């Protein structure tokens, strides 16, 4: 008789290959790279602008899948994404990556967002693990050095949220329409941390390790609040700006911080960070709903957004499996199984492919937001499936 764990492995492996990655392989543009937007109906928008986050995450997703599953088609897709990315998103004059380009590859929004530099490092360093292409590693290291040279705040710690093309200051540094204009954000620092840890695994530089450990401590000491939730927005001196609670980021950070601590291979650092990650996981799970899914966020006014966004559900599964495996929380495994069942039964789009952006509070799929776009990528759900495979090895 099949166990719950065997069922989870079988179902997520099938979804990864046939629902997620097979679908994203169809989005390669014959002109190069990947299309910038696909509607929820599956209609490709061939001339849509291309965002740096989508493209960096495509590199990471196919490279990570190839490294774990060994399929040549995944490596070919990662290489194709990398070729277009390095040709069009990297600023050849100033360094760093643009926020967006046209479908033909011309700079569109040329600001340098900290978050984007992080994902570029993350994607390229993952590809290097597969190809050992020194030019890919050089590009990743160059982007890391760009962050340290231009974004790092030596006085207050951390990094500024965004800069202009030439790294001069910007008035509006907001990451998205959902975010406020803040000097520093939790979100960007969390994902720069993730990028630095991934780069350190292939390039164990002493300065990079120092920066990695400083980010770990900064998130635990400055970004986490006394109630163990992550605070979202900050002034330059780390004074807190108004913001709500992002349950998805809490549960995501609960395992990412520990994974990044593991990357240091330093037992003292791991031991120092571990209690924070347990507290974060417990805080994030406050958003769990009776059907096993995770609500999106609690807004600053105290109201709760009950939409079940794709990335939040994926991180809920992984975060709870890490709570089970690394913190001995026996009930966390049940939460992971329940959230996966919700994903399988509601979020996976069996008609078009991949997952819906969200399930709305009334139980219907969110068809207004795209299947692929600036923020809708194969990263969270691919990573969830790969993490499940690794956790049960």
LOMARVO-987500 format. One record per residue (C-alpha): residue in three letters; x, y, z negated. Coordinates in steps of 0.5 Angstrom, whole numbers, plus 500, padded with zeros to 3 digits. Each point is the difference from the previous one (the first is absolute). Layout:
<atoms>
ALAXYZ/...
</atoms>
This chain:
<atoms>
UNK500500500/UNK503507502/UNK502504494/UNK498508500/UNK507501501/UNK500496506/UNK494503503/UNK503507499/UNK506498503/UNK497497506/UNK494506501/UNK505505500/UNK505497504/UNK495499505/UNK498507500/UNK507503500/UNK501496507/UNK493500503/UNK497506497/UNK505506499/UNK507498504/UNK496497506/UNK496507500/UNK506504500/UNK504497505/UNK494502505/UNK501507498/UNK507501504/UNK500505505/UNK503498507/UNK503507500/UNK504499493/UNK498499493/UNK493499497/UNK494504501/UNK499506496/UNK492499498/UNK495494501/UNK493501498/UNK496496495/UNK497497506/UNK506498503/UNK501505506/UNK507502501/UNK501508500/UNK506499505/UNK502508500/UNK499501492/UNK506503496/UNK505495497/UNK501501492/UNK507498497/UNK496496494/UNK497495505/UNK506499504/UNK505499494/UNK495495497/UNK499496507/UNK508499500/UNK500498492/UNK494495501/UNK502496506/UNK507500498/UNK498497493/UNK495495503/UNK506498505/UNK505499494/UNK495496496/UNK496496506/UNK506500505/UNK495502506/UNK504503506/UNK494504502/UNK500504494/UNK507501501/UNK499503507/UNK494504497/UNK505503495/UNK505502504/UNK496503505/UNK497504495/UNK507502497/UNK502502507/UNK495505501/UNK500502493/UNK507502500/UNK500503507/UNK494505498/UNK499501493/UNK507501498/UNK502507501/UNK507500504/UNK502507498/UNK498501492/UNK499492498/UNK494498496/UNK494497504/UNK494504502/UNK493500498/UNK497498506/UNK501500508/UNK496500506/UNK498494504/UNK506501504/UNK505501494/UNK500508500/UNK501503493/UNK493502498/UNK500501492/UNK507501499/UNK500501493/UNK504495495/UNK496497495/UNK504496494/UNK495495501/UNK501499507/UNK508500499/UNK499494495/UNK496496505/UNK505501505/UNK505497496/UNK496494497/UNK498498507/UNK507500503/UNK503497494/UNK495494501/UNK502499507/UNK507500498/UNK499494496/UNK498496506/UNK504503506/UNK507502496/UNK500506505/UNK505505497/UNK497506504/UNK493498497/UNK504500493/UNK503507502/UNK494503501/UNK497498494/UNK506502496/UNK500507504/UNK493501498/UNK501498492/UNK506506501/UNK495505503/UNK495499494/UNK506501495/UNK503506503/UNK494504502/UNK494497495/UNK503499494/UNK499504494/UNK506500496/UNK498505495/UNK493496498/UNK501494503/UNK496496505/UNK499503507/UNK496506503/UNK494497504/UNK501503507/UNK504505504/UNK500503507/UNK504497506/UNK506503498/UNK499499493/UNK498507498/UNK495500495/UNK492499502/UNK494504497/UNK496494501/UNK503493498/UNK494496499/UNK500493502/UNK493499503/UNK493503500/UNK499496494/UNK506503496/UNK501507497/UNK506505502/UNK505498494/UNK507500500/UNK501493498/UNK495494500/UNK500493497/UNK499497506/UNK506502504/UNK505499494/UNK497493500/UNK501498507/UNK507503500/UNK501496494/UNK498494504/UNK504502506/UNK506501496/UNK500493497/UNK499497507/UNK506503502/UNK504498494/UNK499493502/UNK504501506/UNK504505499/UNK502500492/UNK503507500/UNK502503493/UNK497507501/UNK493496503/UNK500496493/UNK500506496/UNK495504504/UNK495493500/UNK501500492/UNK499507499/UNK493499504/UNK498495496/UNK501503494/UNK497507502/UNK494496502/UNK499497493/UNK502506497/UNK497506504/UNK495497504/UNK496495495/UNK496503495/UNK499499493/UNK493495502/UNK505496505/UNK497503506/UNK504503506/UNK499508500/UNK500502507/UNK502507501/UNK505504497/UNK504507501/UNK507500501/UNK502500493/UNK495494499/UNK495504497/UNK493496501/UNK495502505/UNK493498500/UNK499494503/UNK496493499/UNK501493499/UNK502496506/UNK499493498/UNK503497506/UNK507504499/UNK500497492/UNK499493502/UNK505501506/UNK505503496/UNK499495494/UNK504495505/UNK504504504/UNK504503494/UNK502493498/UNK502498507/UNK504506501/UNK503499493/UNK502493502/UNK503503506/UNK505503495/UNK502493498/UNK501503493/UNK497497494/UNK500506496/UNK497504505/UNK495495501/UNK498499493/UNK499508499/UNK495500506/UNK496494498/UNK496502495/UNK498506504/UNK498496506/UNK495496495/UNK497506497/UNK499502507/UNK497494503/UNK495500494/UNK498507501/UNK499499508/UNK495494498/UNK496505497/UNK497501507/UNK498493501/UNK492499501/UNK496494499/UNK500497507/UNK508500499/UNK502506505/UNK503506497/UNK497507501/UNK504505503/UNK501506495/UNK498504495/UNK499507502/UNK503506496/UNK493501498/UNK499494497/UNK495497505/UNK502493503/UNK501498508/UNK497493501/UNK503499507/UNK504494500/UNK506502505/UNK504495503/UNK507502497/UNK497500493/UNK497493500/UNK507497503/UNK504504495/UNK495497495/UNK501493502/UNK508501500/UNK500504493/UNK496495496/UNK504494503/UNK506503497/UNK497501494/UNK498493500/UNK507498502/UNK505505496/UNK496502494/UNK496494498/UNK493503501/UNK496493502/UNK494504501/UNK503504506/UNK500494504/UNK493500500/UNK499507502/UNK505499506/UNK496494502/UNK493504499/UNK503506504/UNK503496506/UNK493497500/UNK497507501/UNK505502505/UNK498493504/UNK493501500/UNK499507501/UNK506504503/UNK503495505/UNK497502506/UNK499494504/UNK498503506/UNK505505502/UNK506498496/UNK503503494/UNK497502494/UNK494506499/UNK503506497/UNK495499495/UNK494498497/UNK495505498/UNK496500494/UNK494498503/UNK504494502/UNK500502508/UNK507500503/UNK503507501/UNK500501508/UNK501507500/UNK508499499/UNK504497505/UNK503493500/UNK507503502/UNK502507499/UNK505505496/UNK498496493/UNK497493502/UNK506495501/UNK501493500/UNK505501493/UNK496499494/UNK496494503/UNK506497503/UNK504501494/UNK495497495/UNK500494504/UNK507499500/UNK500501493/UNK496495499/UNK504495504/UNK506502496/UNK497500493/UNK498493501/UNK507497503/
</atoms>
